[in-house]
Amino acid sequence: MDWERLRVRYSQLAWQQRLGNLASTLARAATAASNPRTAASVPDLLREGMCVIEWSKDDTPLEALVELAPMQRELGLLWRAWEQNNEVTRPLLTFRARAMSDQVLAMAGWEQR
């Protein structure tokens, strides 16, 4: 994955759009984790989530950053756990990624469907 190109693309978005994309990435990670055929994409999706949070620090309101910081740490822990044994981590990652996606949508002011 071309991380610099992705950073540039995300940097052009408003913080609400960036968080909307983060929510989408987290939802995709949850879906990918629950399917053995797509599970190989999980590490990149988790890393993308961590990076988007990092790239959001300059223009995202402090109230959102306070919620995003522990989320970034948790994504790192899930990434490491996934690399160790994705069969054990799969249900936890699926659950937490979906929950974080909903939380990020609420932070960004997007209506949850």
C-alpha positions as CSV (number, residue, x, y, z in Angstrom):
1,M,0.0,0.0,0.0
2,D,1.2,3.5,-0.8
3,W,0.9,5.1,2.6
4,E,2.2,8.5,1.5
5,R,-0.4,8.7,-1.3
6,L,-3.1,7.7,1.2
7,R,-1.9,10.4,3.7
8,V,-2.1,13.1,1.0
9,R,-5.6,12.0,0.0
10,Y,-6.8,12.1,3.6
11,S,-5.2,15.4,4.3
12,Q,-7.4,17.0,1.6
13,L,-10.6,16.1,3.5
14,A,-12.4,17.9,6.2
15,W,-12.0,16.2,9.6
16,Q,-15.6,15.0,9.5
17,Q,-15.0,13.4,6.1
18,R,-11.8,11.9,7.4
19,L,-13.6,10.4,10.4
20,G,-16.3,9.1,8.1
21,N,-13.7,7.3,6.1
22,L,-12.1,6.0,9.3
23,A,-15.5,4.6,10.3
24,S,-15.8,2.9,6.8
25,T,-12.3,1.4,7.2
26,L,-13.2,0.0,10.6
27,A,-16.4,-1.5,9.3
28,R,-14.4,-3.0,6.4
29,A,-11.9,-4.5,8.9
30,A,-14.8,-6.1,10.9
31,T,-16.3,-7.6,7.7
32,A,-12.9,-8.8,6.5
33,A,-12.1,-10.4,9.8
34,S,-15.3,-12.4,9.8
35,N,-14.5,-14.0,6.4
36,P,-11.5,-16.2,6.0
37,R,-11.3,-15.3,2.3
38,T,-10.8,-11.6,3.1
39,A,-8.9,-12.0,6.4
40,A,-5.6,-11.2,4.7
41,S,-6.6,-7.6,4.3
42,V,-7.2,-7.0,8.1
43,P,-3.7,-5.9,9.0
44,D,-3.6,-3.2,6.3
45,L,-7.1,-2.0,7.3
46,L,-6.1,-1.8,11.0
47,R,-2.9,0.1,10.0
48,E,-4.9,2.4,7.9
49,G,-7.2,3.1,10.8
50,M,-4.2,3.9,13.0
51,C,-2.7,6.2,10.4
52,V,-5.9,8.1,9.7
53,I,-6.2,8.9,13.4
54,E,-2.6,10.1,13.4
55,W,-3.2,12.2,10.3
56,S,-6.2,13.7,11.9
57,K,-4.5,15.2,15.0
58,D,-4.0,18.7,13.5
59,D,-7.5,19.7,12.7
60,T,-9.9,17.5,14.6
61,P,-11.6,19.0,17.7
62,L,-10.0,18.1,21.0
63,E,-13.2,16.3,22.2
64,A,-12.9,13.9,19.3
65,L,-9.1,13.4,19.7
66,V,-9.7,12.4,23.3
67,E,-11.8,9.5,22.1
68,L,-9.6,8.7,19.1
69,A,-6.3,8.3,21.1
70,P,-7.3,5.2,23.0
71,M,-9.0,3.9,19.8
72,Q,-5.6,4.2,18.0
73,R,-3.9,2.2,20.8
74,E,-6.6,-0.4,20.7
75,L,-6.2,-0.8,16.9
76,G,-2.5,-1.3,17.5
77,L,-3.2,-4.0,20.1
78,L,-5.7,-5.7,17.8
79,W,-3.2,-5.6,14.9
80,R,-0.5,-7.3,17.0
81,A,-3.0,-9.8,18.3
82,W,-4.2,-10.5,14.8
83,E,-0.7,-11.2,13.7
84,Q,-0.2,-13.7,16.5
85,N,-3.4,-15.7,16.0
86,N,-6.2,-14.4,14.0
87,E,-8.5,-17.3,14.8
88,V,-8.6,-16.3,18.5
89,T,-8.7,-12.6,17.7
90,R,-11.4,-12.8,14.9
91,P,-14.5,-12.4,17.1
92,L,-13.1,-9.7,19.3
93,L,-11.8,-7.7,16.4
94,T,-15.1,-8.0,14.5
95,F,-17.0,-6.8,17.6
96,R,-14.6,-4.0,18.5
97,A,-14.1,-2.7,15.0
98,R,-17.9,-2.4,14.4
99,A,-18.3,-0.6,17.8
100,M,-15.5,1.8,17.0
101,S,-17.0,2.5,13.6
102,D,-20.3,3.5,15.2
103,Q,-18.5,5.6,17.7
104,V,-16.5,7.4,15.0
105,L,-19.6,8.1,13.0
106,A,-21.2,9.7,16.0
107,M,-18.1,11.8,16.7
108,A,-18.2,13.1,13.1
109,G,-21.9,13.9,13.2
110,W,-22.9,11.3,10.6
111,E,-26.3,9.7,11.0
112,Q,-26.0,6.0,11.8
113,R,-28.1,3.7,9.7
